[in-house]
């Protein structure tokens, strides 16, 4: 490998943490991947001038000396795209951790060089094109059952077009064997394998972008009903320490209706990542009955791994997601956490001696965040299929302060904001998403979908629920000052119903088999029962019945317990609740006639 790059080598002149300077322009390209020093550490060119070349190294630079050689590769930092990505666990620059562990044990040795994907494994391949077919970027040329859950569709790289000259018969092939020969427009021939390389900082091309029109169903009531996320949408989960960011992402990863999950542990604690790995390997996918790992890829870049690789890990995960989107799948990315990624940017920017902006973050933080979230979307791919990439980014503001730069800038670019509240988390109300600070801008886009697929009244009921909760919040201000006894009965009723909504609807138990993931139909029916109870109680109060009389009946507790008492496959039982509410109404009228 070294012989090819004799012309492109440079001599190290200065080292500052992960940043290495070379004297003069060594002939490298911007964003080119390079190997630094004797140990051949992976690095990327991030600054060029006629006087010097600047490189960020993705590994620990201890022990490197000025005078050592840097070798160019002539290509940007890329990921390998082929069957074998799913079920795997990579580091920030797509090196499989299981392979590294075989040679280096529990910690990653420096300069370790392993193939991103298994090149020896033979995959059962079914060819989908024949001789003479015209193919272009994105055309599906073969299908490989990558896992029992996902068919991997091998595509022509986006920049190629031509005619098929030769095809191999169906059979078992490795990812590096040629499976098709095509004649390009200039008359030359090229052999294609199952493998593509793609630069991580460049978005993969698509035919067109669709507006948001269908939700990503997560089975979490507060998300699906109150603050929905569209497929191809972007959401942020900000919250202080211990408020449940990682847990919320786990729940979405387990239960959402995305075909593929890419979980990026970016600068988080190693034990959290271990928990993800252990949990996910045991979980069974509720839709197919296969292990959940069959449709998951994990990118682990924990806080004890080098800082520079953290910055690359988000882009590596994004590129993997776009690749599966091009096959026509819906992919959800969990980025946990974008704050740690911003901190990596801050550290590198400080080393480069750039002018800091707010709180020491670089001035380009906003544009980097926007470029990341921009790559989400519902797309029509080059091959005519539809696929989406949804990004859910956790933000960890220090001390739970949402006014810090990362949260504020993220807020500018995401359309869904699930703000976690410390006081809810400490009161054991999970998911601790605050209904007062959170919002979703997808509501209007998804209104038609809800009317068609759930019920025409869905959006109306949802708005009534939100209205009751906001009324409760303004009444609580009064209650805190003078207590609840002075309130008129109709306001006491609002407090009571809001409690039913909070405990019976918004709070959800991740360890209860029926409550961990709730279908849309049940979510709608629960709202219906709660609002019916509110209407009937209100008419009693308008007749002059005091709230104390209404509270004598256990009906309010019964409605709270719906979430546990009605299994997800017996929704017809919910109709009995209306009869019970009618009975409660008649009883109160009779007793107080």
KELOTOR-367083 format. One line per field, with one value per residue (C-alpha): residue in three letters; residue number from 1; x, y, z. Coordinates in steps of 0.05 Angstrom, whole numbers. Layout:
res <- (ALA_...)
n <- (NUM_...)
u <- (X_...)
v <- (Y_...)
w <- (Z_...)
***
This chain:
res <- (UNK_UNK_UNK_UNK_UNK_UNK_UNK_UNK_UNK_UNK_UNK_UNK_UNK_UNK_UNK_UNK_UNK_UNK_UNK_UNK_UNK_UNK_UNK_UNK_UNK_UNK_UNK_UNK_UNK_UNK_UNK_UNK_UNK_UNK_UNK_UNK_UNK_UNK_UNK_UNK_UNK_UNK_UNK_UNK_UNK_UNK_UNK_UNK_UNK_UNK_UNK_UNK_UNK_UNK_UNK_UNK_UNK_UNK_UNK_UNK_UNK_UNK_UNK_UNK_UNK_UNK_UNK_UNK_UNK_UNK_UNK_UNK_UNK_UNK_UNK_UNK_UNK_UNK_UNK_UNK_UNK_UNK_UNK_UNK_UNK_UNK_UNK_UNK_UNK_UNK_UNK_UNK_UNK_UNK_UNK_UNK_UNK_UNK_UNK_UNK_UNK_UNK_UNK_UNK_UNK_UNK_UNK_UNK_UNK_UNK_UNK_UNK_UNK_UNK_UNK_UNK_UNK_UNK_UNK_UNK_UNK_UNK_UNK_UNK_UNK_UNK_UNK_UNK_UNK_UNK_UNK_UNK_UNK_UNK_UNK_UNK_UNK_UNK_UNK_UNK_UNK_UNK_UNK_UNK_UNK_UNK_UNK_UNK_UNK_UNK_UNK_UNK_UNK_UNK_UNK_UNK_UNK_UNK_UNK_UNK_UNK_UNK_UNK_UNK_UNK_UNK_UNK_UNK_UNK_UNK_UNK_UNK_UNK_UNK_UNK_UNK_UNK_UNK_UNK_UNK_UNK_UNK_UNK_UNK_UNK_UNK_UNK_UNK_UNK_UNK_UNK_UNK_UNK_UNK_UNK_UNK_UNK_UNK_UNK_UNK_UNK_UNK_UNK_UNK_UNK_UNK_UNK_UNK_UNK_UNK_UNK_UNK_UNK_UNK_UNK_UNK_UNK_UNK_UNK_UNK_UNK_UNK_UNK_UNK_UNK_UNK_UNK_UNK_UNK_UNK_UNK_UNK_UNK_UNK_UNK_UNK_UNK_UNK_UNK_UNK_UNK_UNK_UNK_UNK_UNK_UNK_UNK_UNK_UNK_UNK_UNK_UNK_UNK_UNK_UNK_UNK_UNK_UNK_UNK_UNK_UNK_UNK_UNK_UNK_UNK_UNK_UNK_UNK_UNK_UNK_UNK_UNK_UNK_UNK_UNK_UNK_UNK_UNK_UNK_UNK_UNK_UNK_UNK_UNK_UNK_UNK_UNK_UNK_UNK_UNK_UNK_UNK_UNK_UNK_UNK_UNK_UNK_UNK_UNK_UNK_UNK_UNK_UNK_UNK_UNK_UNK_UNK_UNK_UNK_UNK_UNK_UNK_UNK_UNK_UNK_UNK_UNK_UNK_UNK_UNK_UNK_UNK_UNK_UNK_UNK_UNK_UNK_UNK_UNK_UNK_UNK_UNK_UNK_UNK_UNK_UNK_UNK_UNK_UNK_UNK_UNK_UNK_UNK_UNK_UNK_UNK_UNK_UNK_UNK_UNK_UNK_UNK_UNK_UNK_UNK_UNK_UNK_UNK_UNK_UNK_UNK_UNK_UNK_UNK_UNK_UNK_UNK_UNK_UNK_UNK_UNK_UNK_UNK_UNK_UNK_UNK_UNK_UNK_UNK_UNK_UNK_UNK_UNK_UNK_UNK_UNK_UNK_UNK_UNK_UNK_UNK_UNK_UNK_UNK_UNK_UNK_UNK_UNK_UNK_UNK_UNK_UNK_UNK_UNK_UNK_UNK_UNK_UNK_UNK_UNK_UNK_UNK_UNK_UNK_UNK_UNK_UNK_UNK_UNK_UNK_UNK_UNK_UNK_UNK_UNK_UNK_UNK_UNK_UNK_UNK_UNK_UNK_UNK_UNK_UNK_UNK_UNK_UNK_UNK_UNK_UNK_UNK_UNK_UNK_UNK_UNK_UNK_UNK_UNK_UNK_UNK_UNK_UNK_UNK_UNK_UNK_UNK_UNK_UNK_UNK_UNK_UNK_UNK_UNK_UNK_UNK_UNK_UNK_UNK_UNK_UNK_UNK_UNK_UNK_UNK_UNK_UNK_UNK_UNK_UNK_UNK_UNK_UNK_UNK_UNK_UNK_UNK_UNK_UNK_UNK_UNK_UNK_UNK_UNK_UNK_UNK_UNK_UNK_UNK_UNK_UNK_UNK_UNK_UNK_UNK_UNK_UNK_UNK_UNK_UNK_UNK_UNK_UNK_UNK_UNK_UNK_UNK_UNK_UNK_UNK_UNK_UNK_UNK_UNK_UNK_UNK_UNK_UNK_UNK_UNK_UNK_UNK_UNK_UNK_UNK_UNK_UNK_UNK_UNK_UNK_UNK_UNK_UNK_UNK_UNK_UNK_UNK_UNK_UNK_UNK_UNK_UNK_UNK_UNK_UNK_UNK_UNK_UNK_UNK_UNK_UNK_UNK_UNK_UNK_UNK_UNK_UNK_UNK_UNK_UNK_UNK_UNK_UNK_UNK_UNK_UNK_UNK_UNK_UNK_UNK_UNK_UNK_UNK_UNK_UNK_UNK_UNK_UNK_UNK_UNK_UNK_UNK_UNK)
n <- (1_2_3_4_5_6_7_8_9_10_11_12_13_14_15_16_17_18_19_20_21_22_23_24_25_26_27_28_29_30_31_32_33_34_35_36_37_38_39_40_41_42_43_44_45_46_47_48_49_50_51_52_53_54_55_56_57_58_59_60_61_62_63_64_65_66_67_68_69_70_71_72_73_74_75_76_77_78_79_80_81_82_83_84_85_86_87_88_89_90_91_92_93_94_95_96_97_98_99_100_101_102_103_104_105_106_107_108_109_110_111_112_113_114_115_116_117_118_119_120_121_122_123_124_125_126_127_128_129_130_131_132_133_134_135_136_137_138_139_140_141_142_143_144_145_146_147_148_149_150_151_152_153_154_155_156_157_158_159_160_161_162_163_164_165_166_167_168_169_170_171_172_173_174_175_176_177_178_179_180_181_182_183_184_185_186_187_188_189_190_191_192_193_194_195_196_197_198_199_200_201_202_203_204_205_206_207_208_209_210_211_212_213_214_215_216_217_218_219_220_221_222_223_224_225_226_227_228_229_230_231_232_233_234_235_236_237_238_239_240_241_242_243_244_245_246_247_248_249_250_251_252_253_254_255_256_257_258_259_260_261_262_263_264_265_266_267_268_269_270_271_272_273_274_275_276_277_278_279_280_281_282_283_284_285_286_287_288_289_290_291_292_293_294_295_296_297_298_299_300_301_302_303_304_305_306_307_308_309_310_311_312_313_314_315_316_317_318_319_320_321_322_323_324_325_326_327_328_329_330_331_332_333_334_335_336_337_338_339_340_341_342_343_344_345_346_347_348_349_350_351_352_353_354_355_356_357_358_359_360_361_362_363_364_365_366_367_368_369_370_371_372_373_374_375_376_377_378_379_380_381_382_383_384_385_386_387_388_389_390_391_392_393_394_395_396_397_398_399_400_401_402_403_404_405_406_407_408_409_410_411_412_413_414_415_416_417_418_419_420_421_422_423_424_425_426_427_428_429_430_431_432_433_434_435_436_437_438_439_440_441_442_443_444_445_446_447_448_449_450_451_452_453_454_455_456_457_458_459_460_461_462_463_464_465_466_467_468_469_470_471_472_473_474_475_476_477_478_479_480_481_482_483_484_485_486_487_488_489_490_491_492_493_494_495_496_497_498_499_500_501_502_503_504_505_506_507_508_509_510_511_512_513_514_515_516_517_518_519_520_521_522_523_524_525_526_527_528_529_530_531_532_533_534_535_536_537_538_539_540_541_542_543_544_545_546_547_548_549_550_551_552_553_554_555_556_557_558_559_560_561_562_563_564_565_566_567_568_569_570_571_572_573_574_575_576_577_578_579_580_581_582_583_584_585_586_587_588_589_590_591_592_593)
u <- (0_56_88_29_33_106_88_40_77_90_135_105_126_83_33_-22_-66_-106_-83_-19_15_58_104_85_32_47_0_-58_-131_-180_-216_-168_-156_-83_-41_1_70_101_39_-3_-58_-119_-127_-163_-137_-177_-136_-91_-49_16_54_24_-24_-69_-92_-140_-121_-176_-133_-90_-27_18_89_87_147_162_199_154_120_47_22_-36_-90_-117_-189_-234_-254_-306_-348_-354_-426_-443_-480_-458_-471_-531_-522_-452_-421_-371_-328_-333_-297_-331_-281_-318_-306_-313_-255_-212_-225_-196_-129_-126_-171_-220_-187_-173_-99_-73_-63_-105_-124_-183_-233_-298_-339_-326_-294_-292_-365_-404_-473_-531_-542_-602_-588_-645_-618_-600_-552_-570_-608_-596_-574_-559_-542_-586_-612_-620_-576_-580_-616_-581_-618_-572_-612_-679_-712_-679_-664_-602_-610_-543_-545_-504_-462_-497_-448_-448_-492_-489_-511_-502_-452_-445_-481_-460_-513_-549_-505_-459_-410_-365_-373_-309_-323_-348_-421_-435_-397_-426_-407_-403_-425_-354_-348_-303_-323_-327_-337_-383_-379_-429_-385_-391_-348_-379_-348_-381_-386_-425_-499_-520_-560_-636_-688_-732_-754_-826_-861_-876_-941_-938_-917_-863_-905_-867_-921_-906_-971_-942_-901_-952_-1012_-986_-919_-914_-852_-860_-821_-761_-769_-720_-729_-687_-692_-658_-654_-607_-573_-619_-682_-685_-657_-623_-684_-731_-686_-683_-760_-764_-710_-747_-817_-819_-843_-777_-748_-677_-647_-578_-557_-497_-469_-429_-384_-431_-408_-382_-430_-491_-466_-454_-526_-551_-510_-533_-606_-612_-580_-634_-694_-742_-771_-847_-864_-824_-806_-732_-678_-680_-606_-626_-646_-599_-528_-492_-437_-401_-357_-354_-324_-258_-246_-208_-244_-233_-267_-328_-337_-335_-381_-445_-429_-410_-478_-515_-482_-501_-573_-575_-550_-608_-656_-633_-658_-727_-726_-747_-688_-687_-622_-612_-555_-537_-514_-503_-477_-416_-406_-408_-357_-311_-319_-303_-240_-214_-231_-192_-132_-136_-134_-200_-238_-289_-362_-413_-388_-325_-362_-337_-375_-394_-432_-500_-481_-452_-515_-560_-519_-528_-604_-614_-594_-659_-721_-772_-741_-755_-692_-655_-686_-757_-768_-787_-747_-735_-682_-710_-660_-673_-616_-607_-579_-547_-545_-503_-546_-608_-603_-639_-612_-542_-517_-524_-598_-615_-583_-613_-681_-672_-664_-709_-784_-799_-776_-786_-761_-748_-764_-723_-781_-823_-765_-754_-828_-821_-865_-834_-826_-809_-827_-855_-922_-914_-846_-848_-878_-883_-889_-911_-982_-1013_-975_-999_-1072_-1096_-1060_-1093_-1161_-1153_-1117_-1141_-1203_-1230_-1236_-1164_-1133_-1193_-1187_-1113_-1123_-1175_-1125_-1071_-1120_-1140_-1066_-1050_-1111_-1086_-1018_-1049_-1095_-1036_-1006_-1068_-1069_-996_-1014_-1080_-1096_-1148_-1207_-1224_-1231_-1301_-1323_-1315_-1241_-1233_-1259_-1206_-1152_-1181_-1187_-1117_-1092_-1127_-1093_-1025_-1025_-1071_-1048_-981_-945_-924_-892_-836_-836_-910_-925_-987_-963_-893_-919_-990_-1024_-1054_-1124_-1119_-1088_-1148_-1199_-1165_-1171_-1243_-1260_-1223_-1258_-1326_-1315_-1299_-1363_-1409_-1377_-1382_-1457_-1464_-1427_-1470_-1531_-1500_-1468_-1405_-1339_-1335_-1396_-1366_-1302_-1339_-1344_-1282_-1293_-1234_-1185_-1217_-1204_-1132_-1122_-1145_-1074_-1062_-1131_-1146_-1098_-1077_-1112_-1179_-1197_-1272_-1269_-1259_-1332_-1355_-1322_-1372_-1429_-1395_-1389_-1463_-1480_-1437_-1475_-1543_-1522_-1500_-1564_-1607_-1571_-1576_-1643)
v <- (0_47_44_77_137_153_220_237_236_291_301_317_385_398_359_388_333_302_357_345_398_385_437_462_434_359_349_321_337_368_314_261_201_193_146_182_160_91_62_86_120_139_214_265_328_387_448_464_525_535_539_480_421_407_336_311_242_194_159_176_213_197_179_208_252_308_280_218_207_216_174_195_147_192_181_217_184_133_76_8_-8_-82_-140_-152_-82_-103_-139_-110_-62_-11_44_116_101_34_-15_-75_-80_-156_-163_-114_-151_-216_-183_-129_-149_-102_-37_-13_-15_43_37_-26_-43_-90_-98_-61_-121_-195_-208_-284_-297_-323_-293_-327_-281_-276_-233_-188_-162_-199_-188_-128_-90_-16_1_67_94_60_3_-60_-114_-169_-188_-219_-242_-205_-225_-262_-194_-153_-167_-129_-99_-92_-28_4_61_128_156_98_84_34_-35_-104_-146_-205_-231_-288_-342_-343_-374_-359_-301_-259_-183_-172_-221_-189_-207_-164_-132_-69_-28_46_102_113_41_17_-43_-45_-103_-90_-126_-121_-68_7_60_126_189_202_277_275_260_204_230_221_236_281_297_288_330_296_256_193_188_145_104_92_62_116_155_223_220_189_229_295_307_261_253_242_189_227_278_306_307_329_300_349_336_339_281_224_249_189_210_144_105_143_128_54_52_84_38_-23_-6_43_20_37_-22_-9_24_55_72_119_122_186_204_173_130_62_27_58_31_-37_-36_-21_-78_-128_-106_-105_-173_-204_-167_-199_-157_-155_-152_-211_-252_-248_-217_-141_-140_-168_-98_-57_-30_0_52_56_115_122_177_140_134_189_255_264_199_223_278_227_176_216_221_148_128_176_147_76_100_134_70_29_85_79_7_31_21_68_80_114_141_150_198_196_250_308_350_305_312_388_383_345_402_451_414_409_482_503_462_496_564_587_644_616_638_628_583_567_529_544_596_542_499_520_504_436_418_440_400_339_345_365_295_267_264_222_211_182_144_140_71_96_66_108_108_154_172_199_229_231_267_269_334_335_408_419_425_416_488_492_561_535_539_466_461_529_515_445_477_518_458_404_405_363_380_330_369_325_353_338_347_295_246_253_243_177_201_168_184_250_292_359_372_447_458_404_415_382_420_358_359_395_351_288_308_273_208_206_219_163_110_121_166_231_259_242_311_345_299_310_386_380_339_391_447_412_404_477_498_454_488_558_534_504_573_594_528_538_605_593_519_482_489_559_539_532_461_466_484_428_381_405_389_320_304_330_282_225_248_254_188_147_170_206_163_97_35_6_-59_-75_-121_-82_-13_-13_-4_18_13_77_51_40_110_140_100_119_192_181_150_205_260_225_222_297_315_274_301_372_365_339_400_446_416_439_374_388_356_320_278_259_238_187_142_102_117_165_111_60_103_114_39_27_24_-39_-69_-72_-116_-89_-145_-136_-65_-80_-79_-4_5_-21_39_87_46_50_126_130_88_134_194_163_143_213_243_192_201_275_284)
w <- (0_17_-52_-86_-41_-45_-77_-21_44_93_154_222_247_308_352_395_425_368_320_279_236_175_145_75_30_25_-34_6_-9_40_82_56_101_121_163_215_241_249_282_222_263_224_212_167_134_161_140_81_66_27_94_131_130_191_208_261_287_307_359_418_394_455_434_364_349_300_240_232_165_145_87_43_17_-39_-14_37_103_80_106_73_53_41_74_146_175_215_282_284_335_306_335_308_243_226_256_284_359_360_311_349_414_384_375_427_484_519_497_427_410_369_295_293_223_212_155_169_147_142_73_80_97_37_28_-7_-67_-114_-177_-199_-266_-330_-388_-432_-376_-371_-300_-266_-196_-144_-189_-146_-178_-125_-61_-1_63_111_173_180_186_131_58_37_-33_-69_-112_-167_-138_-147_-198_-247_-308_-366_-391_-360_-399_-353_-290_-244_-230_-162_-108_-49_-57_-12_-10_-50_-108_-174_-186_-247_-305_-334_-395_-378_-425_-449_-472_-415_-373_-297_-250_-191_-124_-66_-33_-40_-7_10_42_109_103_38_36_-11_-70_-76_-130_-88_-18_5_57_123_118_163_236_266_314_378_423_474_487_503_438_390_414_440_405_344_301_227_188_161_217_268_343_402_473_519_593_653_686_706_670_624_556_542_568_522_463_483_484_415_388_415_395_338_270_235_196_219_281_282_353_360_430_422_481_532_590_573_622_586_520_552_577_506_478_531_529_454_445_490_463_415_359_373_299_273_334_313_358_356_338_270_249_292_284_343_338_404_416_491_532_542_466_430_421_347_329_366_316_259_292_278_204_199_229_183_121_142_152_84_51_80_62_-10_-9_10_86_141_187_255_283_358_371_445_455_408_466_472_398_404_461_414_363_419_439_367_354_416_393_325_361_328_356_407_407_463_521_482_427_356_315_265_316_287_215_235_274_217_166_210_219_147_124_154_110_73_4_-63_-79_-145_-158_-147_-78_-18_46_105_156_223_271_346_381_456_484_553_576_637_699_657_632_565_550_533_460_439_462_433_366_362_374_311_267_295_288_349_419_475_536_597_665_727_775_737_736_811_822_783_727_665_608_642_581_602_567_579_545_491_422_354_289_251_280_221_170_203_215_151_169_238_208_157_199_270_276_250_320_339_330_364_426_428_429_485_527_517_534_599_618_605_646_703_700_707_764_801_809_849_888_909_939_973_969_927_975_951_878_849_833_757_768_819_766_716_768_779_704_692_745_708_643_676_714_670_602_601_652_622_652_610_650_642_583_559_578_549_478_464_395_366_371_446_454_419_459_525_506_488_556_595_556_564_639_637_598_643_707_680_668_741_767_725_760_825_850_891_872_939_920_853_887_930_869_849_775_770_795_749_688_710_714_642_619_660_662_587_548_480_443_478_462_459_536_533_511_580_612_580_611_679_671_653_715_758_728_743_814_832_804_842_908_906_874)
***
